[in-house]
Structure formats: structure tokens, C-alpha cells
Amino acid sequence: METAGPADHVRILVADDDGAFRSLATLVLRGAGFTLDEANDGDEAWQRVEDVDYDLVLLDVRMPGLSGWDVIKRISEREQGKHKPRVLMMTGLTTEFDLDKLKRLGAQGMLIKPFQNEDLVGEVKRILSLSDEEATEGPPGMGG
């Protein structure tokens, strides 16, 4: 019998308007032992963040309604004492890879699509393993 691993009881939201990508990311992370919810646009992602205390939110940069940038901005502006999940941004456009913006808005990382399943799981585990202090420093290379 296996013992409980570090992924147990970790709740993640995957928000992406590409249904096939969202399903694949969910399948991969669920296979790694995480509990997953999905949102198909930025508006749904924001509503779920308001309703559920996620440990991590994966946000596509470009989505209908609120963009991933809009959602993370709202998360970063939440009032003191409100839960703020860690955030991993995802994009298919290298021109949207903006480390300064990631740090300013409080994201802990960004992945450029397409990426390998192992890279997704590895980045999720890296972000979840950060101390609270490390999480506020932003992605690697952007420590303050």
C-alpha cells in the first residue's frame, strides 16, 4: 500500500480556453496525484478563485473574457487576509513571456506552450515547494 504523497490534498485550477490542452494538463496533473478543477475562460477562472481556496492556479495568458493577466491582477489585488493562490502562467507566444510583469503581479512561474508533461509536473512541484517568502519573490531569476 502506498503512503500519502506531497500531492495529496493539493487543489489546482487549470484555466485555458483550449479544451484539448486543458484536458491534457488536467490528466497529467491528476496522474501526478493532484486534485484538479478546470475553467474554460478567464471569467470562469476568476469565479472559481473567488469560490475555492486553490493552492495553485494555472492561467493561460490569452482567454476570452478576462485574460490570464486580468485574473492574476485581481488575485494580487485581493484584500489582506483573503487567500491568494500561487500562479503559473502559460502562453503559446514567446513575446508574452514578461518576467517583470510576472514578478509585479505575483506569479511564481511561466511555461511556454507546447511543453513536455514532465516540465509541467516539475514546475508545479517547484512552485508548490516554495516557502511563502520565496513565492513572493516571483519566478527564478527575479528574486528581489
Rosetta constraint file for C-alpha pairs under 8 A:
AtomPair CA 4 CA 8 HARMONIC 6.28 0.50
AtomPair CA 5 CA 33 HARMONIC 7.84 0.50
AtomPair CA 6 CA 10 HARMONIC 7.98 0.50
AtomPair CA 7 CA 32 HARMONIC 7.19 0.50
AtomPair CA 7 CA 33 HARMONIC 5.30 0.50
AtomPair CA 7 CA 34 HARMONIC 5.16 0.50
AtomPair CA 8 CA 33 HARMONIC 6.23 0.50
AtomPair CA 8 CA 34 HARMONIC 6.18 0.50
AtomPair CA 8 CA 35 HARMONIC 7.63 0.50
AtomPair CA 9 CA 34 HARMONIC 7.12 0.50
AtomPair CA 9 CA 35 HARMONIC 6.82 0.50
AtomPair CA 10 CA 34 HARMONIC 5.71 0.50
AtomPair CA 10 CA 35 HARMONIC 6.04 0.50
AtomPair CA 10 CA 54 HARMONIC 7.79 0.50
AtomPair CA 10 CA 55 HARMONIC 6.14 0.50
AtomPair CA 11 CA 34 HARMONIC 6.43 0.50
AtomPair CA 11 CA 35 HARMONIC 4.84 0.50
AtomPair CA 11 CA 36 HARMONIC 5.90 0.50
AtomPair CA 11 CA 37 HARMONIC 7.77 0.50
AtomPair CA 11 CA 53 HARMONIC 7.99 0.50
AtomPair CA 11 CA 54 HARMONIC 5.23 0.50
AtomPair CA 11 CA 55 HARMONIC 5.45 0.50
AtomPair CA 11 CA 56 HARMONIC 6.83 0.50
AtomPair CA 12 CA 34 HARMONIC 7.08 0.50
AtomPair CA 12 CA 35 HARMONIC 6.15 0.50
AtomPair CA 12 CA 36 HARMONIC 4.94 0.50
AtomPair CA 12 CA 37 HARMONIC 6.34 0.50
AtomPair CA 12 CA 54 HARMONIC 5.66 0.50
AtomPair CA 12 CA 55 HARMONIC 5.97 0.50
AtomPair CA 12 CA 56 HARMONIC 4.92 0.50
AtomPair CA 12 CA 57 HARMONIC 5.68 0.50
AtomPair CA 12 CA 58 HARMONIC 7.50 0.50
AtomPair CA 13 CA 36 HARMONIC 5.77 0.50
AtomPair CA 13 CA 37 HARMONIC 4.80 0.50
AtomPair CA 13 CA 38 HARMONIC 5.56 0.50
AtomPair CA 13 CA 39 HARMONIC 7.22 0.50
AtomPair CA 13 CA 45 HARMONIC 7.73 0.50
AtomPair CA 13 CA 54 HARMONIC 6.78 0.50
AtomPair CA 13 CA 56 HARMONIC 6.54 0.50
AtomPair CA 13 CA 57 HARMONIC 4.75 0.50
AtomPair CA 13 CA 58 HARMONIC 6.08 0.50
AtomPair CA 14 CA 22 HARMONIC 6.52 0.50
AtomPair CA 14 CA 25 HARMONIC 7.47 0.50
AtomPair CA 14 CA 26 HARMONIC 6.89 0.50
AtomPair CA 14 CA 36 HARMONIC 7.21 0.50
AtomPair CA 14 CA 37 HARMONIC 6.31 0.50
AtomPair CA 14 CA 38 HARMONIC 4.88 0.50
AtomPair CA 14 CA 39 HARMONIC 6.24 0.50
AtomPair CA 14 CA 57 HARMONIC 6.14 0.50
AtomPair CA 14 CA 58 HARMONIC 4.83 0.50
AtomPair CA 14 CA 59 HARMONIC 6.50 0.50
AtomPair CA 15 CA 22 HARMONIC 7.03 0.50
AtomPair CA 15 CA 38 HARMONIC 5.81 0.50
AtomPair CA 15 CA 39 HARMONIC 4.54 0.50
AtomPair CA 15 CA 40 HARMONIC 5.77 0.50
AtomPair CA 15 CA 41 HARMONIC 6.33 0.50
AtomPair CA 15 CA 42 HARMONIC 7.05 0.50
AtomPair CA 15 CA 45 HARMONIC 5.90 0.50
AtomPair CA 15 CA 57 HARMONIC 7.47 0.50
AtomPair CA 15 CA 58 HARMONIC 5.93 0.50
AtomPair CA 15 CA 59 HARMONIC 5.02 0.50
AtomPair CA 15 CA 60 HARMONIC 6.19 0.50
AtomPair CA 16 CA 21 HARMONIC 7.44 0.50
AtomPair CA 16 CA 22 HARMONIC 5.73 0.50
AtomPair CA 16 CA 39 HARMONIC 6.55 0.50
AtomPair CA 16 CA 40 HARMONIC 5.31 0.50
AtomPair CA 16 CA 41 HARMONIC 6.03 0.50
AtomPair CA 16 CA 42 HARMONIC 7.90 0.50
AtomPair CA 16 CA 59 HARMONIC 6.45 0.50
AtomPair CA 16 CA 60 HARMONIC 5.11 0.50
AtomPair CA 16 CA 63 HARMONIC 6.59 0.50
AtomPair CA 17 CA 22 HARMONIC 7.47 0.50
AtomPair CA 17 CA 39 HARMONIC 7.75 0.50
AtomPair CA 17 CA 40 HARMONIC 4.58 0.50
AtomPair CA 17 CA 41 HARMONIC 5.27 0.50
AtomPair CA 17 CA 60 HARMONIC 7.73 0.50
AtomPair CA 17 CA 63 HARMONIC 5.65 0.50
AtomPair CA 17 CA 64 HARMONIC 7.21 0.50
AtomPair CA 18 CA 22 HARMONIC 6.08 0.50
AtomPair CA 18 CA 40 HARMONIC 7.38 0.50
AtomPair CA 19 CA 23 HARMONIC 6.00 0.50
AtomPair CA 19 CA 40 HARMONIC 7.10 0.50
AtomPair CA 20 CA 24 HARMONIC 6.20 0.50
AtomPair CA 21 CA 25 HARMONIC 6.10 0.50
AtomPair CA 22 CA 26 HARMONIC 6.06 0.50
AtomPair CA 22 CA 38 HARMONIC 7.24 0.50
AtomPair CA 22 CA 40 HARMONIC 7.97 0.50
AtomPair CA 23 CA 27 HARMONIC 6.05 0.50
AtomPair CA 24 CA 28 HARMONIC 6.13 0.50
AtomPair CA 25 CA 29 HARMONIC 6.13 0.50
AtomPair CA 25 CA 117 HARMONIC 7.80 0.50
AtomPair CA 25 CA 120 HARMONIC 7.90 0.50
AtomPair CA 26 CA 30 HARMONIC 5.84 0.50
AtomPair CA 26 CA 36 HARMONIC 6.38 0.50
AtomPair CA 26 CA 37 HARMONIC 7.82 0.50
AtomPair CA 26 CA 38 HARMONIC 7.62 0.50
AtomPair CA 27 CA 31 HARMONIC 6.01 0.50
AtomPair CA 28 CA 32 HARMONIC 6.48 0.50
AtomPair CA 28 CA 117 HARMONIC 6.61 0.50
AtomPair CA 28 CA 121 HARMONIC 7.60 0.50
AtomPair CA 29 CA 33 HARMONIC 6.62 0.50
AtomPair CA 29 CA 34 HARMONIC 5.77 0.50
AtomPair CA 29 CA 35 HARMONIC 7.98 0.50
AtomPair CA 29 CA 36 HARMONIC 7.54 0.50
AtomPair CA 29 CA 121 HARMONIC 6.48 0.50
AtomPair CA 30 CA 34 HARMONIC 4.89 0.50
AtomPair CA 30 CA 35 HARMONIC 6.16 0.50
AtomPair CA 30 CA 36 HARMONIC 6.51 0.50
AtomPair CA 32 CA 121 HARMONIC 7.30 0.50
AtomPair CA 38 CA 45 HARMONIC 7.90 0.50
AtomPair CA 39 CA 44 HARMONIC 5.50 0.50
AtomPair CA 39 CA 45 HARMONIC 5.18 0.50
AtomPair CA 39 CA 48 HARMONIC 7.78 0.50
AtomPair CA 40 CA 44 HARMONIC 6.65 0.50
AtomPair CA 40 CA 45 HARMONIC 7.40 0.50
AtomPair CA 41 CA 45 HARMONIC 6.21 0.50
AtomPair CA 41 CA 63 HARMONIC 5.38 0.50
AtomPair CA 41 CA 64 HARMONIC 5.55 0.50
AtomPair CA 41 CA 65 HARMONIC 6.58 0.50
AtomPair CA 41 CA 66 HARMONIC 7.21 0.50
AtomPair CA 41 CA 67 HARMONIC 7.88 0.50
AtomPair CA 42 CA 46 HARMONIC 6.14 0.50
AtomPair CA 42 CA 63 HARMONIC 5.84 0.50
AtomPair CA 42 CA 64 HARMONIC 6.37 0.50
AtomPair CA 42 CA 65 HARMONIC 5.63 0.50
AtomPair CA 42 CA 66 HARMONIC 4.29 0.50
AtomPair CA 42 CA 67 HARMONIC 5.43 0.50
AtomPair CA 42 CA 68 HARMONIC 6.25 0.50
AtomPair CA 42 CA 70 HARMONIC 7.83 0.50
AtomPair CA 42 CA 71 HARMONIC 6.50 0.50
AtomPair CA 43 CA 47 HARMONIC 6.31 0.50
AtomPair CA 43 CA 64 HARMONIC 7.94 0.50
AtomPair CA 43 CA 65 HARMONIC 5.75 0.50
AtomPair CA 43 CA 66 HARMONIC 5.40 0.50
AtomPair CA 44 CA 48 HARMONIC 6.18 0.50
AtomPair CA 45 CA 49 HARMONIC 6.21 0.50
AtomPair CA 45 CA 71 HARMONIC 7.45 0.50
AtomPair CA 46 CA 50 HARMONIC 6.20 0.50
AtomPair CA 46 CA 71 HARMONIC 5.96 0.50
AtomPair CA 47 CA 51 HARMONIC 6.30 0.50
AtomPair CA 48 CA 52 HARMONIC 5.84 0.50
AtomPair CA 49 CA 53 HARMONIC 6.62 0.50
AtomPair CA 49 CA 54 HARMONIC 6.83 0.50
AtomPair CA 53 CA 83 HARMONIC 6.32 0.50
AtomPair CA 53 CA 84 HARMONIC 7.82 0.50
AtomPair CA 53 CA 85 HARMONIC 7.06 0.50
AtomPair CA 54 CA 85 HARMONIC 5.63 0.50
AtomPair CA 55 CA 85 HARMONIC 5.08 0.50
AtomPair CA 55 CA 86 HARMONIC 6.20 0.50
AtomPair CA 55 CA 128 HARMONIC 7.64 0.50
AtomPair CA 56 CA 85 HARMONIC 5.19 0.50
AtomPair CA 56 CA 86 HARMONIC 4.65 0.50
AtomPair CA 56 CA 87 HARMONIC 5.58 0.50
AtomPair CA 56 CA 88 HARMONIC 7.36 0.50
AtomPair CA 56 CA 128 HARMONIC 7.47 0.50
AtomPair CA 57 CA 85 HARMONIC 6.51 0.50
AtomPair CA 57 CA 86 HARMONIC 6.29 0.50
AtomPair CA 57 CA 87 HARMONIC 4.88 0.50
AtomPair CA 57 CA 88 HARMONIC 6.25 0.50
AtomPair CA 58 CA 87 HARMONIC 5.91 0.50
AtomPair CA 58 CA 88 HARMONIC 4.76 0.50
AtomPair CA 58 CA 89 HARMONIC 5.76 0.50
AtomPair CA 58 CA 90 HARMONIC 7.01 0.50
AtomPair CA 59 CA 68 HARMONIC 5.26 0.50
AtomPair CA 59 CA 87 HARMONIC 7.22 0.50
AtomPair CA 59 CA 88 HARMONIC 6.28 0.50
AtomPair CA 59 CA 89 HARMONIC 4.82 0.50
AtomPair CA 59 CA 90 HARMONIC 5.87 0.50
AtomPair CA 60 CA 67 HARMONIC 7.63 0.50
AtomPair CA 60 CA 68 HARMONIC 5.41 0.50
AtomPair CA 60 CA 89 HARMONIC 5.88 0.50
AtomPair CA 60 CA 90 HARMONIC 4.63 0.50
AtomPair CA 60 CA 91 HARMONIC 5.72 0.50
AtomPair CA 61 CA 67 HARMONIC 5.82 0.50
AtomPair CA 61 CA 68 HARMONIC 4.21 0.50
AtomPair CA 61 CA 69 HARMONIC 6.03 0.50
AtomPair CA 61 CA 89 HARMONIC 6.48 0.50
AtomPair CA 61 CA 90 HARMONIC 5.99 0.50
AtomPair CA 61 CA 91 HARMONIC 5.52 0.50
AtomPair CA 61 CA 96 HARMONIC 7.86 0.50
AtomPair CA 62 CA 67 HARMONIC 5.27 0.50
AtomPair CA 62 CA 68 HARMONIC 6.14 0.50
AtomPair CA 62 CA 91 HARMONIC 7.34 0.50
AtomPair CA 63 CA 67 HARMONIC 5.02 0.50
AtomPair CA 63 CA 68 HARMONIC 6.71 0.50
AtomPair CA 66 CA 70 HARMONIC 5.54 0.50
AtomPair CA 66 CA 71 HARMONIC 6.41 0.50
AtomPair CA 67 CA 71 HARMONIC 6.37 0.50
AtomPair CA 68 CA 72 HARMONIC 6.24 0.50
AtomPair CA 68 CA 89 HARMONIC 7.29 0.50
AtomPair CA 69 CA 73 HARMONIC 6.05 0.50
AtomPair CA 70 CA 74 HARMONIC 6.30 0.50
AtomPair CA 71 CA 75 HARMONIC 6.26 0.50
AtomPair CA 72 CA 76 HARMONIC 6.07 0.50
AtomPair CA 72 CA 87 HARMONIC 7.44 0.50
AtomPair CA 72 CA 105 HARMONIC 6.42 0.50
AtomPair CA 72 CA 106 HARMONIC 7.54 0.50
AtomPair CA 72 CA 107 HARMONIC 7.45 0.50
AtomPair CA 73 CA 77 HARMONIC 6.22 0.50
AtomPair CA 73 CA 105 HARMONIC 5.79 0.50
AtomPair CA 74 CA 78 HARMONIC 6.33 0.50
AtomPair CA 75 CA 84 HARMONIC 6.15 0.50
AtomPair CA 75 CA 85 HARMONIC 7.77 0.50
AtomPair CA 76 CA 84 HARMONIC 7.19 0.50
AtomPair CA 76 CA 105 HARMONIC 5.96 0.50
AtomPair CA 76 CA 106 HARMONIC 6.35 0.50
AtomPair CA 78 CA 82 HARMONIC 6.27 0.50
AtomPair CA 78 CA 84 HARMONIC 7.35 0.50
AtomPair CA 86 CA 106 HARMONIC 7.98 0.50
AtomPair CA 86 CA 107 HARMONIC 6.67 0.50
AtomPair CA 86 CA 108 HARMONIC 6.50 0.50
AtomPair CA 86 CA 127 HARMONIC 7.38 0.50
AtomPair CA 86 CA 128 HARMONIC 7.73 0.50
AtomPair CA 86 CA 135 HARMONIC 7.40 0.50
AtomPair CA 87 CA 106 HARMONIC 7.53 0.50
AtomPair CA 87 CA 107 HARMONIC 4.86 0.50
AtomPair CA 87 CA 108 HARMONIC 5.71 0.50
AtomPair CA 87 CA 109 HARMONIC 6.97 0.50
AtomPair CA 88 CA 107 HARMONIC 6.10 0.50
AtomPair CA 88 CA 108 HARMONIC 5.94 0.50
AtomPair CA 88 CA 109 HARMONIC 4.88 0.50
AtomPair CA 88 CA 110 HARMONIC 5.43 0.50
AtomPair CA 88 CA 111 HARMONIC 7.46 0.50
AtomPair CA 88 CA 124 HARMONIC 7.66 0.50
AtomPair CA 88 CA 127 HARMONIC 7.99 0.50
AtomPair CA 89 CA 107 HARMONIC 7.06 0.50
AtomPair CA 89 CA 109 HARMONIC 6.24 0.50
AtomPair CA 89 CA 110 HARMONIC 4.50 0.50
AtomPair CA 89 CA 111 HARMONIC 6.40 0.50
AtomPair CA 90 CA 110 HARMONIC 5.48 0.50
AtomPair CA 90 CA 111 HARMONIC 4.86 0.50
AtomPair CA 90 CA 112 HARMONIC 5.87 0.50
AtomPair CA 90 CA 113 HARMONIC 6.73 0.50
AtomPair CA 91 CA 96 HARMONIC 6.95 0.50
AtomPair CA 91 CA 97 HARMONIC 7.59 0.50
AtomPair CA 91 CA 110 HARMONIC 7.73 0.50
AtomPair CA 91 CA 111 HARMONIC 6.58 0.50
AtomPair CA 91 CA 112 HARMONIC 5.12 0.50
AtomPair CA 91 CA 113 HARMONIC 5.66 0.50
AtomPair CA 92 CA 112 HARMONIC 5.51 0.50
AtomPair CA 92 CA 113 HARMONIC 4.51 0.50
AtomPair CA 92 CA 114 HARMONIC 6.75 0.50
AtomPair CA 93 CA 97 HARMONIC 7.35 0.50
AtomPair CA 93 CA 112 HARMONIC 6.99 0.50
AtomPair CA 93 CA 113 HARMONIC 7.68 0.50
AtomPair CA 94 CA 112 HARMONIC 6.67 0.50
AtomPair CA 97 CA 110 HARMONIC 7.36 0.50
AtomPair CA 97 CA 112 HARMONIC 7.76 0.50
AtomPair CA 98 CA 102 HARMONIC 6.22 0.50
AtomPair CA 99 CA 103 HARMONIC 6.13 0.50
AtomPair CA 99 CA 139 HARMONIC 7.31 0.50
AtomPair CA 99 CA 142 HARMONIC 7.27 0.50
AtomPair CA 100 CA 104 HARMONIC 6.14 0.50
AtomPair CA 100 CA 142 HARMONIC 7.79 0.50
AtomPair CA 101 CA 105 HARMONIC 6.07 0.50
AtomPair CA 102 CA 106 HARMONIC 6.03 0.50
AtomPair CA 102 CA 107 HARMONIC 5.04 0.50
AtomPair CA 102 CA 108 HARMONIC 7.40 0.50
AtomPair CA 102 CA 109 HARMONIC 7.39 0.50
AtomPair CA 102 CA 110 HARMONIC 7.96 0.50
AtomPair CA 102 CA 138 HARMONIC 6.79 0.50
AtomPair CA 102 CA 139 HARMONIC 7.33 0.50
AtomPair CA 103 CA 107 HARMONIC 5.95 0.50
AtomPair CA 103 CA 108 HARMONIC 7.50 0.50
AtomPair CA 103 CA 137 HARMONIC 6.94 0.50
AtomPair CA 103 CA 138 HARMONIC 4.60 0.50
AtomPair CA 103 CA 139 HARMONIC 6.71 0.50
AtomPair CA 103 CA 142 HARMONIC 6.90 0.50
AtomPair CA 104 CA 138 HARMONIC 7.96 0.50
AtomPair CA 106 CA 136 HARMONIC 6.37 0.50
AtomPair CA 106 CA 137 HARMONIC 7.78 0.50
AtomPair CA 106 CA 138 HARMONIC 5.94 0.50
AtomPair CA 107 CA 138 HARMONIC 5.73 0.50
AtomPair CA 107 CA 139 HARMONIC 6.86 0.50
AtomPair CA 108 CA 127 HARMONIC 6.34 0.50
AtomPair CA 108 CA 135 HARMONIC 6.06 0.50
AtomPair CA 108 CA 136 HARMONIC 7.64 0.50
AtomPair CA 108 CA 137 HARMONIC 7.74 0.50
AtomPair CA 108 CA 138 HARMONIC 4.69 0.50
AtomPair CA 108 CA 139 HARMONIC 4.64 0.50
AtomPair CA 108 CA 140 HARMONIC 7.98 0.50
AtomPair CA 109 CA 123 HARMONIC 7.65 0.50
AtomPair CA 109 CA 127 HARMONIC 7.43 0.50
AtomPair CA 109 CA 138 HARMONIC 7.00 0.50
AtomPair CA 109 CA 139 HARMONIC 4.73 0.50
AtomPair CA 109 CA 140 HARMONIC 7.53 0.50
AtomPair CA 110 CA 139 HARMONIC 7.64 0.50
AtomPair CA 111 CA 115 HARMONIC 7.25 0.50
AtomPair CA 111 CA 120 HARMONIC 7.74 0.50
AtomPair CA 115 CA 119 HARMONIC 6.47 0.50
AtomPair CA 115 CA 120 HARMONIC 7.07 0.50
AtomPair CA 116 CA 120 HARMONIC 6.58 0.50
AtomPair CA 117 CA 121 HARMONIC 6.35 0.50
AtomPair CA 118 CA 122 HARMONIC 5.85 0.50
AtomPair CA 119 CA 123 HARMONIC 5.97 0.50
AtomPair CA 120 CA 124 HARMONIC 6.15 0.50
AtomPair CA 121 CA 125 HARMONIC 6.13 0.50
AtomPair CA 122 CA 126 HARMONIC 6.07 0.50
AtomPair CA 123 CA 127 HARMONIC 6.15 0.50
AtomPair CA 124 CA 128 HARMONIC 6.17 0.50
AtomPair CA 125 CA 129 HARMONIC 6.08 0.50
AtomPair CA 126 CA 130 HARMONIC 6.59 0.50
AtomPair CA 127 CA 135 HARMONIC 7.40 0.50
AtomPair CA 130 CA 134 HARMONIC 5.59 0.50
AtomPair CA 130 CA 135 HARMONIC 5.69 0.50
AtomPair CA 131 CA 135 HARMONIC 6.09 0.50
AtomPair CA 132 CA 136 HARMONIC 6.53 0.50
AtomPair CA 133 CA 137 HARMONIC 6.83 0.50
AtomPair CA 134 CA 138 HARMONIC 7.38 0.50
AtomPair CA 137 CA 142 HARMONIC 6.69 0.50
AtomPair CA 137 CA 143 HARMONIC 4.92 0.50
AtomPair CA 137 CA 144 HARMONIC 5.83 0.50
AtomPair CA 138 CA 142 HARMONIC 5.93 0.50
AtomPair CA 138 CA 143 HARMONIC 6.44 0.50
AtomPair CA 139 CA 143 HARMONIC 7.40 0.50
